[in-house]
Amino acid sequence: MMKKRLALCVVLFYTIVLNAGRVDAGERRFTYVYEATTLKKGEWEFEQWVTWKTSKETNRHYDRFDFRTEIEYGVTDHFQLGFYLSDWRYEENRPKGKHRGEWRNVAVEAIWNLTDPTTDPIGLALYGEVKIGDKLFELEGKFIVQKNFGKLTLAYNAIIEAEWEGSHFEEDKGELQQTLGLSYQFSPKFLAGFELLHEVAIPDWRGASGKGILYIGPNFSYRTEKWWATLTPLFQVSDVEDEPDFQMRLIVGFPIGD
């Protein structure tokens, strides 16, 4: 079963890469960590996301795939908008007989770059997101910190999410997250490092539920003159039985309009 899952991810990776546009490459080094830099004024970029979550202690047959199609635009040299054209999900839960695909939401995000991670002592940015779906409304904010040391990049995000679900948005919950990433550019085309993801759920906004979930794993990024791709497999190092033991995210992108 694991070999079939890995084979599916490899096929998906090459399918997206081989269909990418013939234009200049982007700069994304991470998949779970946002960087403080933004697109230049007038630049457009297309991104396709795929996130795979699998294998809970309570259900080893659990599989979930999340797909996102996004277009980003540089409004100014320091302000960027992103449009999630569609988020949808496929979930397989065999012991419970569930196989389903569902459309999730659309969203708009904004990133305001405050300082440069290379020329300034530290790079800072603010991030805001509004997400709307069927019986779903979500707000998300990020504080982004980044510093470039030559070929080495270190980035950190502090994140808060608020979500309302239900016919009248009566179900509310929150989540605090931290992400940390390190990436080193080994060559003009290849970068590698690691990423860390820490999540703490806040059901009904009545206090955090436990110490949270901690994931960590390697990070790989590849660039060409036509496209870029970044892959991060994460392993749960905490002990939360009803959360996936493994998740992996692939983002492939390319600029539009050059």
C-alpha positions in Angstrom: 0.0 0.0 0.0 2.8 2.4 0.9 4.5 1.7 -2.5 1.3 2.5 -4.3 0.9 5.8 -2.5 4.5 6.8 -3.2 4.1 5.9 -6.8 1.0 8.0 -7.1 2.9 11.0 -5.7 5.8 10.5 -8.1 3.4 10.3 -11.1 1.6 13.5 -9.9 4.9 15.3 -9.5 6.1 14.6 -13.0 2.7 15.3 -14.5 2.6 18.8 -13.1 6.3 19.5 -13.9 6.1 18.4 -17.5 3.1 20.6 -18.1 4.5 23.7 -16.6 4.9 26.8 -18.8 8.1 27.9 -20.6 9.0 31.0 -18.7 11.4 32.2 -16.0 11.6 30.5 -12.6 10.2 31.6 -9.2 11.9 31.6 -5.9 9.8 29.7 -3.4 12.0 27.6 -1.1 9.4 26.2 1.3 5.9 24.7 1.1 4.7 25.2 4.8 6.7 28.3 5.5 5.9 31.7 3.8 8.8 34.0 2.9 8.9 37.8 3.5 9.6 38.7 -0.1 6.9 39.5 -2.7 6.5 39.7 -6.4 7.6 42.8 -8.2 5.0 45.3 -9.4 3.1 43.9 -12.4 4.4 40.3 -12.1 2.0 37.3 -12.2 2.7 33.8 -11.0 0.7 30.5 -11.2 1.0 27.9 -8.5 -0.4 24.4 -8.1 -0.5 22.8 -4.6 -0.9 19.2 -3.7 -0.9 18.1 0.0 -1.1 14.4 1.0 -2.0 13.3 4.6 -2.0 9.7 5.6 -1.9 7.0 8.3 -3.4 7.8 11.6 -2.7 5.6 14.7 -6.5 5.2 14.9 -6.8 4.4 11.2 -3.8 3.2 9.2 -5.9 3.3 6.0 -6.6 7.0 6.2 -5.7 9.0 3.0 -6.5 12.6 2.1 -5.4 14.8 -0.8 -5.9 18.5 -0.8 -5.5 20.5 -4.1 -5.1 24.2 -4.5 -4.8 26.3 -7.7 -3.5 29.8 -7.0 -2.6 32.9 -9.0 -0.4 35.7 -7.4 0.0 39.3 -8.5 2.5 42.0 -7.5 0.4 45.1 -6.9 3.5 47.1 -5.9 7.1 46.0 -5.2 6.1 45.4 -1.6 2.5 44.4 -1.7 1.2 41.1 -3.3 -2.2 39.6 -3.7 -3.0 35.9 -4.1 -6.2 34.3 -5.4 -7.1 30.7 -4.6 -9.2 29.9 -7.7 -10.3 26.6 -6.1 -9.5 24.4 -3.1 -10.8 20.8 -3.2 -10.2 17.6 -1.4 -10.4 13.8 -1.9 -10.5 11.6 1.2 -10.4 7.8 1.5 -11.3 6.2 4.8 -11.8 2.5 3.9 -12.7 1.0 7.3 -15.6 3.4 7.5 -16.5 3.0 3.8 -15.9 6.6 2.9 -14.6 7.7 -0.5 -15.4 11.2 -1.3 -14.2 14.3 -3.2 -15.5 17.7 -2.3 -15.0 21.3 -3.3 -13.8 23.3 -0.3 -13.4 27.1 -0.9 -12.0 30.1 -2.7 -9.8 32.7 -1.0 -7.9 35.9 -1.2 -4.6 36.5 0.5 -2.4 39.6 0.8 1.3 39.9 1.8 2.8 43.2 2.7 6.6 43.2 2.7 8.0 45.6 5.4 11.8 45.0 5.2 14.1 43.1 2.9 15.7 39.8 4.3 19.0 40.4 2.4 19.7 44.1 2.6 18.0 44.9 6.0 19.1 43.4 9.3 16.0 41.2 9.1 13.1 40.7 6.7 9.6 41.1 7.9 6.1 40.8 6.3 2.5 40.7 7.3 0.0 38.2 5.8 -3.8 38.2 5.8 -6.3 35.8 4.3 -10.0 35.5 3.8 -11.5 32.1 2.8 -15.1 31.5 1.8 -16.7 28.1 1.1 -19.9 26.1 1.4 -20.9 26.7 5.0 -17.3 27.9 5.7 -15.7 31.2 6.6 -12.1 31.5 7.7 -9.7 34.3 8.6 -5.9 33.8 8.9 -3.1 36.1 9.9 0.7 35.5 9.7 3.7 37.4 11.0 6.6 36.4 8.7 10.3 36.7 9.7 13.1 35.9 7.3 16.9 36.3 7.0 19.2 35.5 4.1 22.8 34.7 4.9 24.3 34.3 1.4 23.0 31.0 0.1 21.4 30.1 3.4 17.8 31.2 4.2 16.1 31.0 7.6 12.3 31.8 7.9 9.7 31.7 10.7 5.9 32.2 10.7 3.6 32.9 13.6 0.1 32.1 12.5 -3.5 32.4 13.9 -6.6 31.0 12.3 -10.3 31.5 13.1 -12.9 29.3 11.4 -16.7 29.2 11.3 -18.6 26.3 9.9 -22.3 25.2 9.6 -25.4 26.5 8.0 -25.4 29.6 10.1 -21.6 29.5 10.9 -22.5 28.4 14.4 -19.4 26.1 14.8 -16.4 28.2 15.6 -12.8 27.2 16.4 -9.3 28.5 16.2 -5.8 27.3 15.7 -2.3 28.6 16.5 0.6 27.5 14.3 4.3 28.0 14.1 6.4 27.1 11.1 10.2 27.2 10.8 12.3 26.6 7.7 16.0 26.5 6.7 17.1 26.2 3.1 20.6 26.1 1.5 21.2 26.8 -2.2 23.7 24.0 -3.2 23.6 25.1 -6.9 21.7 27.6 -9.1 19.0 24.9 -9.6 18.9 22.8 -6.4 18.1 23.9 -2.8 17.5 21.7 0.3 16.9 22.1 4.0 14.2 21.3 6.5 10.8 22.5 7.7 9.0 22.3 11.0 5.2 22.7 11.6 3.6 23.1 15.1 -0.2 23.2 15.4 -2.3 23.9 18.5 -6.1 23.6 18.2 -8.4 25.9 20.2 -11.9 24.3 20.1 -14.7 26.9 20.6 -11.9 29.4 21.6 -12.0 28.0 25.1 -8.4 27.1 25.6 -5.8 25.1 23.7 -6.3 21.3 23.4 -3.1 19.8 24.7 0.5 20.6 23.6 -0.3 20.4 19.9 1.0 18.5 17.0 4.6 18.7 15.8 5.9 17.7 12.4 9.4 17.9 11.0 11.0 16.8 7.7 13.4 17.6 4.8 12.8 20.1 2.1 13.8 20.0 -1.6 13.5 22.7 -4.2 14.4 22.7 -7.9 14.5 25.6 -10.4 14.8 25.9 -14.1 14.4 28.8 -16.5 10.9 27.6 -17.1 9.4 26.5 -13.8 10.2 25.7 -10.1 9.0 22.9 -7.8 9.3 22.4 -4.0 8.6 19.3 -2.1 8.4 18.8 1.7 7.6 15.4 3.4 6.8 15.9 7.1 6.7 13.2 9.9 4.8 13.6 13.1 7.2 13.5 16.1 4.5 14.1 18.7 2.0 11.5 19.8 -1.4 12.6 18.7 -3.3 9.4 17.7 -6.1 10.9 15.6 -3.8 13.1 13.4 -1.8 11.9 10.3 1.6 10.4 11.1 2.9 11.7 7.7 2.1 14.5 5.3 3.8 15.8 2.2 3.3 19.0 0.1 4.3 19.7 -3.4 4.1 23.2 -5.0 4.9 23.7 -8.6 4.9 27.2 -10.1 5.9 29.4 -13.0 5.6 33.1 -13.8 2.8 34.3 -16.2 3.0 36.8 -19.0 6.8 37.2 -19.6 
